[in-house]
Amino acid sequence: MQKPKILIVDDEKETRKILKDHLSQRIECQLFECSDGDQVLSLIKGDCFDLVILDIRMPGLSGLDLIRQLHENNPTVYILVISAWDDSDIIQEAIKQGAHDFLHKPLSLKAITLKIKHALMKIDKYIPLKK
């Protein structure tokens, strides 16, 4: 089985670093990161991802704008939205646009690990890290 490709999109460098470090110690995967929507658009032109962890609120294109474009590039991509916004309208809009799940910031590493494991199992791409 090919390692799943996971893209972390967040304008907060520390959030991206924490997620990359945490996931790389728990799941066999290829990890990529972007800090804004323009980087994502450039990256997805040449690549498809299995899972995208996507912040909603970023400079430039918002996460909501990116959801549609991610699905246009790859209709089967699994999108996990993360946000500090505690607004049910935003969550509903993200789901309506094609996000599969949502987590509030600050993130619980245990919760996000479980959600990612579940998402990868759902698309038959989960490979636990062999120690």
Steps between C-alpha positions, in 0.01 A plus 500: 500500500624846411548743788214751523575860411388745767499875448494731804371849419521760775640852515644427846847353457498351850173313434644350181818397681316339790273305265787387276712387794211324669371320190844395377546309827168315472401441138688387190432788264644770280447838663482832317418846630376836374448827680239652268253429224724616217764242598230233505381591150857476367560168675181324393562576132761227495388271782201331660466455873309237693433720802510876552500656846370847426474815709199715409637843583814593307629799307392505135279210407305363792469133580142512373622621160762226492258215576334538160832522318644199682198293393527624142860378493423172677135408568596228750722713726403478867490846660530554874432863590662657806411843632495719806168639381218365710229582250250232401426682172867472397507131593179434306633690198827305507308170509266624225801588282641149542698481824462165672570591860582792730714561809519812716830665591685475723546148370513192713775285349319188614176611331665599173699176490180300541321702231788459257529128572124462445515703176790297361331173597186616323692552176710186556827694538585454869847361569602502867861592567711191564722547802 
